[in-house]
Amino acid sequence: MSRASLAERSILITGGGTGIGAACAVMAAREGARITICGRTESKLEETAAKIRSEGGAAHVVTGDVTAEDDVMRIIEEAVKFGRGLHGLVANAGGGTAPAPFHLQEADEFLRVLHLNVLSTMLCIKHSVKHMADAGGGSFIGMSSLAGHVTHPYFGPYTASKAAIETMIKNAADEYGGVQIRFNAIQPGFIETEIMEGIERGGAVWDSYVSQTPMAGVGQPDDIAHSVRFLLCDESRWITGQIIAVDGGNCLRRGPDYSAGVEHRFGADAVSPARI
């Protein structure tokens, strides 16, 4: 390990097997942290853990469902045991659903996304704060999105859930500042991960992201991981309750245009309010 800004820290990262979560785990381990990663797919988690170990880092894998309270309790307990305490948690696990206008949203699917993003973050807060307080303080990082700040037509529950995460983070920062636990969130823009592989490079949706990004490109998982590392370590000790956009400036303009996909799925009436 060449650096040590997180030396001897115990960090738990949910959704740590791929994409942003995996990048955060690898970077934090390079900074000396003992990393616990969790998710539903053990093989993906083990791939990330193997990379960390190959570089001399310490990694522990736990499978589980972050929307189930018993699983969250077990995951955090294992992280505490492996890391000899808990100093940071990155609530990265989450997801969305197929784009659709609100009048065509299915209630069960809407609630599934709210549970995946909002309930899971709340459960991670609920069961981690005691351990971080016992450690003398810590850093909790929620994973929001550009969609929690800038309108994303047809994203339905995803937009609502990411905005909810931001409000929870601010309230938790106020509630737990007295025990030196900091709460912040990251708003990624378009990040080139496995989730985005279904978007055709150079296609209409891809171009709608790029054209609305002042830096005229797409981000990489390490762009988020660098910001997460900063918020986990003592360099950010006086920062709490903040929502930080890491999006190449996309939040200064507008969100992506998925209307072509929605029209293909539901027909022209779905994207023409005058014809609802």
C-alpha positions in Angstrom: 0.0 0.0 0.0 1.5 3.3 -1.1 -0.8 5.6 0.9 -2.5 5.3 4.3 -5.3 7.9 4.7 -7.6 5.1 5.9 -5.1 3.0 7.7 -6.6 0.8 10.4 -10.1 1.9 9.4 -13.0 -0.6 9.0 -15.2 0.3 6.1 -18.3 -1.4 4.9 -19.4 -0.9 1.2 -22.8 -2.2 0.1 -23.2 -3.2 -3.5 -19.4 -3.7 -3.5 -19.1 -6.3 -6.2 -19.3 -4.2 -9.4 -19.2 -0.7 -10.8 -18.9 2.2 -8.3 -19.0 0.0 -5.2 -16.1 -2.1 -6.4 -14.1 0.9 -7.3 -14.7 2.4 -3.9 -13.7 -0.8 -2.2 -10.4 -1.2 -4.1 -9.5 2.5 -3.6 -10.2 2.4 0.1 -8.2 -0.8 0.5 -5.3 0.9 -1.2 -5.5 3.6 1.4 -5.1 1.0 4.2 -8.7 0.2 5.2 -10.0 -3.2 6.1 -12.9 -3.6 3.7 -16.1 -5.5 4.0 -18.2 -5.7 0.8 -21.7 -7.0 0.6 -24.2 -7.8 -2.2 -26.4 -10.6 -3.5 -24.0 -12.2 -6.0 -21.1 -13.9 -4.2 -19.0 -14.5 -7.3 -18.9 -10.8 -8.1 -18.0 -9.9 -4.6 -15.2 -12.5 -4.6 -13.8 -11.0 -7.8 -13.5 -7.6 -6.1 -12.1 -9.1 -2.9 -9.5 -11.1 -4.9 -8.3 -7.9 -6.5 -7.9 -6.2 -3.1 -6.1 -9.2 -1.7 -3.8 -9.4 -4.7 -2.6 -5.9 -3.9 -2.0 -6.7 -0.3 -5.3 -5.4 1.1 -7.7 -6.9 3.6 -11.2 -7.8 2.3 -14.2 -9.7 3.6 -17.2 -10.8 1.6 -20.8 -11.0 3.0 -23.9 -11.9 0.9 -27.3 -10.5 1.8 -30.3 -8.4 0.9 -29.9 -4.8 2.1 -33.7 -4.4 2.1 -34.1 -7.1 4.8 -33.4 -5.8 8.3 -32.0 -9.1 9.6 -29.6 -9.3 6.7 -28.4 -5.7 7.3 -27.8 -6.4 11.0 -25.8 -9.5 10.1 -23.8 -7.8 7.5 -22.8 -4.9 9.8 -22.0 -7.3 12.6 -19.6 -9.2 10.3 -18.0 -5.9 9.2 -17.5 -5.0 12.8 -15.9 -8.3 13.6 -13.7 -8.4 10.6 -12.6 -4.7 10.8 -12.4 -4.7 14.6 -15.0 -1.9 14.8 -16.7 0.2 12.2 -15.5 3.6 11.0 -17.3 4.1 7.7 -20.1 2.9 5.6 -20.8 3.5 1.9 -24.5 2.8 1.2 -23.9 2.2 -2.5 -26.4 -0.7 -3.2 -29.4 0.5 -5.2 -31.0 0.5 -8.6 -34.0 1.6 -10.7 -36.5 0.2 -13.1 -37.4 0.5 -16.8 -38.4 4.1 -17.7 -42.1 4.8 -17.7 -44.3 7.9 -17.3 -46.0 8.2 -13.9 -49.5 7.4 -15.3 -48.0 4.0 -16.4 -46.0 3.2 -13.2 -46.8 -0.1 -11.4 -47.3 0.4 -7.7 -45.4 -2.8 -6.7 -42.4 -1.9 -8.9 -42.4 1.7 -7.5 -42.3 0.4 -4.0 -39.6 -2.2 -4.9 -37.3 0.7 -6.0 -38.1 2.8 -2.9 -37.2 -0.2 -0.7 -34.0 -0.9 -2.6 -32.7 2.7 -2.4 -34.4 4.4 0.6 -35.2 1.6 3.0 -31.8 0.0 2.5 -30.1 3.3 3.3 -32.2 3.8 6.4 -31.5 0.3 7.7 -27.7 0.9 7.2 -28.0 4.1 9.2 -30.0 2.5 11.9 -27.7 -0.4 12.5 -24.3 1.3 11.9 -24.5 4.5 14.1 -23.9 2.7 17.4 -20.8 1.0 16.1 -19.4 4.2 14.6 -20.1 6.1 17.9 -18.3 3.3 19.8 -15.3 3.9 17.5 -15.3 7.6 18.4 -17.0 8.7 15.3 -17.2 7.8 11.6 -18.3 8.7 8.1 -21.5 7.5 6.4 -21.8 8.1 2.7 -25.1 7.8 0.8 -25.2 7.2 -2.9 -27.7 9.6 -4.5 -27.7 10.6 -8.2 -28.0 13.4 -10.6 -31.6 12.2 -10.8 -32.1 13.3 -7.2 -31.4 16.9 -8.2 -32.2 17.4 -11.9 -35.4 16.2 -13.5 -35.2 12.8 -15.2 -38.5 12.3 -17.1 -39.8 8.7 -16.9 -37.4 7.7 -14.1 -40.3 7.5 -11.7 -39.4 5.9 -8.4 -35.6 6.4 -8.9 -35.9 10.1 -8.8 -38.1 10.1 -5.7 -35.8 7.6 -4.0 -32.6 9.5 -4.6 -34.1 12.8 -3.4 -35.3 10.9 -0.3 -31.7 9.7 0.4 -30.4 13.3 0.3 -33.0 14.4 2.8 -32.2 11.4 5.1 -28.5 12.2 4.9 -29.0 15.8 5.9 -31.2 14.9 8.9 -28.9 12.2 10.0 -26.0 14.6 9.9 -27.9 16.9 12.3 -29.0 14.0 14.6 -25.6 12.3 14.9 -23.1 15.2 14.7 -22.8 15.2 18.5 -21.2 11.7 18.4 -18.9 12.7 15.6 -20.6 10.7 12.9 -20.6 12.6 9.5 -23.2 12.0 6.9 -22.7 13.1 3.2 -23.9 11.9 -0.1 -22.5 11.7 -3.6 -24.5 12.6 -6.8 -23.0 10.7 -9.6 -23.8 11.7 -13.2 -23.4 9.4 -16.1 -20.8 6.9 -14.9 -19.5 4.2 -17.3 -20.4 1.0 -15.4 -22.0 -2.3 -16.2 -25.5 -0.8 -15.6 -24.9 1.6 -18.5 -23.8 -1.0 -21.0 -27.3 -1.2 -22.4 -27.0 2.4 -23.6 -25.6 2.6 -27.2 -22.4 4.6 -27.3 -23.1 7.5 -29.7 -26.8 6.8 -29.6 -29.6 9.3 -28.8 -29.6 8.6 -25.0 -25.8 8.6 -24.7 -25.6 11.8 -26.7 -28.3 13.4 -24.5 -26.1 12.9 -21.5 -22.9 14.1 -23.1 -24.5 17.2 -24.7 -25.8 18.3 -21.3 -22.4 17.8 -19.6 -20.2 20.9 -19.7 -17.1 18.7 -19.6 -18.5 16.8 -22.6 -17.9 13.2 -21.6 -18.9 10.4 -19.2 -17.4 9.6 -15.8 -15.6 6.6 -14.6 -16.1 4.6 -11.4 -12.8 5.9 -10.0 -14.1 9.5 -10.3 -16.7 8.6 -7.6 -14.2 6.5 -5.6 -11.8 9.4 -5.2 -14.6 11.5 -3.7 -15.7 8.7 -1.5 -12.2 8.2 -0.2 -12.0 11.9 0.6 -15.3 11.8 2.6 -14.2 8.7 4.5 -10.9 10.1 5.7 -9.9 12.8 8.2 -9.2 15.3 5.4 -13.0 15.9 5.3 -13.4 15.9 9.1 -15.4 19.2 9.1 -17.7 18.3 6.2 -21.2 16.9 7.0 -24.7 17.2 5.7 -23.4 17.8 2.1 -24.6 16.5 -1.2 -21.7 16.5 -3.6 -22.3 16.3 -7.4 -19.6 14.3 -9.3 -21.0 14.6 -12.8 -18.8 16.8 -15.0 -21.2 19.7 -14.5 -24.3 17.8 -15.8 -26.3 19.2 -12.8 -25.9 22.7 -14.3 -28.1 21.7 -17.3 -30.7 19.0 -17.6 -31.1 15.2 -17.4 -31.1 12.6 -20.2 -33.7 12.1 -22.8 -35.3 8.6 -22.7 -38.4 9.6 -24.7 -37.5 7.4 -27.7 -37.3 4.3 -25.5 -40.5 5.1 -23.7 -42.3 5.7 -27.0 -41.0 2.4 -28.3 -42.2 0.5 -25.2 -45.6 2.2 -24.7 -46.4 4.1 -27.9 -46.5 7.8 -28.8 -49.3 8.6 -26.4 -47.0 7.9 -23.5 -44.7 10.8 -24.3 -47.4 13.2 -25.4 -49.2 14.7 -22.3 -51.9 16.2 -24.6 -52.9 12.7 -25.6 -53.0 10.9 -22.2 
